[in-house]
Amino acid sequence: MDDLEATLIFMRVTVNTIQQ
C-alpha cells in the first residue's frame, strides 16, 4: 500500500466518521 492509497482510505474513514 502506497502513501496515496493510505491517504484515500484515511480520508474515507474520516468522512464516514463525521457523517455518523
C-alpha positions, 0 to 999 in steps of 0.5 A: 500500500502506497502513501496515496492509497493510505491517504484515500482510505484515511480520508474515507474513514474520516468522512464516514466518521463525521457523517455518523 
